[in-house]
């Protein structure tokens, strides 16, 4: 005769009753091969990559004279090189789930959103208004996404 089930056998395992390392599994960062990147993270990385490409294109335009930097002289090239390098490093850290990559992405997004908001308020022409409004809305959405507890948890400091 089959033995009747006990109530404990049907309950899902909790961190207290689950495997010995179940509690650590919710905090520890799994390896990159063991997890799939969330779509939101891929979109944020794509936006960072778009900014790296934009800075590189600005550098090319400045060096070829196709897009002269009015009043900046040679400092425009230095600005674009530095921007592309910093954004590239932030993108690398973000893609590798490094805490500093998350902080860098958040800082870049906050600064870009604030500058877009400033331009939105300052330049109220129709074309600039729509473009800046879209940029500000995307920035707010990225800030909201990056500050979600589940996303922040992916970027926790590693324990040695």
C-alpha positions as CSV (number, residue, x, y, z in Angstrom):
1,X,0.0,0.0,0.0
2,X,1.2,3.5,-0.8
3,X,2.1,5.6,2.1
4,X,0.0,8.8,2.4
5,X,1.9,12.0,1.5
6,X,2.9,14.3,4.3
7,X,2.3,18.0,3.9
8,X,6.0,18.7,4.1
9,X,6.7,16.7,1.0
10,X,4.5,18.9,-1.2
11,X,5.8,22.3,0.0
12,X,8.3,24.0,-2.3
13,X,11.8,24.2,-0.8
14,X,12.6,27.4,0.9
15,X,16.1,28.8,1.7
16,X,15.8,27.3,5.2
17,X,14.7,23.8,4.0
18,X,16.2,23.7,0.6
19,X,19.7,22.4,-0.4
20,X,22.5,23.7,1.8
21,X,23.6,26.3,-0.7
22,X,20.1,27.5,-1.7
23,X,20.5,30.7,0.4
24,X,23.8,31.5,-1.3
25,X,22.4,30.8,-4.8
26,X,20.1,33.8,-4.5
27,X,22.9,36.2,-3.6
28,X,25.9,34.8,-5.5
29,X,26.5,35.9,-9.1
30,X,26.2,32.9,-11.4
31,X,28.8,32.6,-14.2
32,X,28.1,34.2,-17.5
33,X,27.6,30.8,-19.1
34,X,25.0,29.7,-16.5
35,X,22.6,32.6,-17.1
36,X,21.0,34.5,-20.0
37,X,21.2,38.2,-20.0
38,X,17.8,39.9,-19.5
39,X,16.5,41.8,-22.5
40,X,16.6,45.1,-20.6
41,X,20.3,44.6,-19.9
42,X,21.0,44.0,-23.6
43,X,19.1,47.1,-24.5
44,X,21.0,49.2,-22.0
45,X,24.3,47.8,-23.4
46,X,23.1,48.6,-26.9
47,X,22.5,52.2,-25.9
48,X,26.0,52.4,-24.4
49,X,27.4,50.9,-27.6
50,X,25.4,53.5,-29.6
51,X,27.1,56.2,-27.5
52,X,30.6,54.7,-28.1
53,X,29.9,54.6,-31.9
54,X,28.6,58.2,-31.7
55,X,31.7,59.4,-30.0
56,X,33.9,57.6,-32.5
57,X,31.9,59.1,-35.4
58,X,32.3,62.5,-33.8
59,X,36.1,62.0,-33.7
60,X,36.1,60.9,-37.4
61,X,34.0,63.9,-38.4
62,X,36.3,66.3,-36.4
63,X,39.5,64.8,-37.9
64,X,38.2,64.9,-41.5
65,X,36.7,68.3,-41.2
66,X,33.2,66.9,-42.1
67,X,31.8,68.1,-38.8
68,X,33.9,71.0,-37.5
69,X,33.8,71.6,-33.8
70,X,33.0,75.3,-33.6
71,X,35.3,77.0,-31.2
72,X,36.8,73.8,-29.8
73,X,39.9,73.5,-31.9
74,X,42.0,70.4,-31.2
75,X,40.2,69.7,-27.9
76,X,37.2,68.3,-29.8
77,X,39.3,65.3,-30.9
78,X,40.6,64.8,-27.3
79,X,37.0,65.0,-26.0
80,X,35.7,62.4,-28.5
81,X,38.6,60.0,-27.8
82,X,38.1,60.3,-24.1
83,X,34.4,59.8,-24.4
84,X,34.7,56.8,-26.6
85,X,37.3,55.2,-24.3
86,X,35.3,55.9,-21.0
87,X,32.1,54.7,-22.5
88,X,33.8,51.6,-23.9
89,X,35.2,50.7,-20.5
90,X,31.8,51.2,-18.9
91,X,30.2,49.0,-21.5
92,X,32.8,46.3,-20.9
93,X,32.2,46.4,-17.2
94,X,28.4,46.5,-17.6
95,X,28.4,43.5,-20.0
96,X,30.6,41.5,-17.5
97,X,28.2,42.3,-14.6
98,X,30.9,44.3,-12.8
99,X,29.6,46.6,-10.1
100,X,31.6,49.6,-11.4
101,X,30.1,49.0,-14.9
102,X,26.6,49.3,-13.3
103,X,27.6,52.5,-11.5
104,X,29.2,53.9,-14.7
105,X,26.1,53.1,-16.8
106,X,23.9,54.8,-14.1
107,X,26.1,57.9,-13.9
108,X,26.3,58.3,-17.7
109,X,22.6,57.9,-18.0
110,X,21.7,60.3,-15.2
111,X,24.1,63.0,-16.6
112,X,22.8,62.4,-20.2
113,X,19.2,62.7,-19.0
114,X,19.8,65.8,-17.0
115,X,21.6,67.4,-20.0
116,X,18.7,66.4,-22.2
117,X,16.2,67.9,-19.7
118,X,18.3,71.1,-19.7
119,X,18.2,71.2,-23.5
120,X,14.5,70.5,-23.5
121,X,13.8,73.5,-21.3
122,X,16.3,75.8,-23.0
123,X,15.6,75.1,-26.7
124,X,11.9,74.9,-27.3
125,X,12.0,74.5,-31.1
126,X,9.9,71.7,-32.5
127,X,12.6,69.4,-33.9
128,X,14.8,69.8,-30.8
129,X,11.8,69.4,-28.5
130,X,10.7,66.0,-29.9
131,X,14.3,64.6,-30.0
132,X,15.2,65.7,-26.5
133,X,11.8,64.6,-25.1
134,X,12.4,61.1,-26.5
135,X,16.0,61.1,-25.2
136,X,14.8,62.2,-21.7
137,X,12.1,59.5,-21.6
138,X,14.6,56.8,-22.7
139,X,17.0,58.0,-20.0
140,X,14.3,57.9,-17.3
141,X,13.3,54.4,-18.4
142,X,17.0,53.3,-18.2
143,X,17.4,54.8,-14.8
144,X,14.2,53.1,-13.6
145,X,15.4,49.8,-15.0
146,X,19.0,50.0,-13.6
147,X,17.7,50.8,-10.1
148,X,15.3,47.8,-9.9
149,X,16.4,45.4,-7.0
150,X,16.6,42.4,-9.4
151,X,18.9,44.3,-11.8
152,X,21.0,45.7,-8.9
153,X,21.4,42.2,-7.5
154,X,23.1,41.0,-10.8
155,X,25.8,43.6,-10.1
156,X,26.6,42.8,-6.5
157,X,30.2,42.8,-5.4
158,X,31.9,39.4,-5.7
159,X,32.8,37.7,-2.5
160,X,36.3,36.2,-2.6
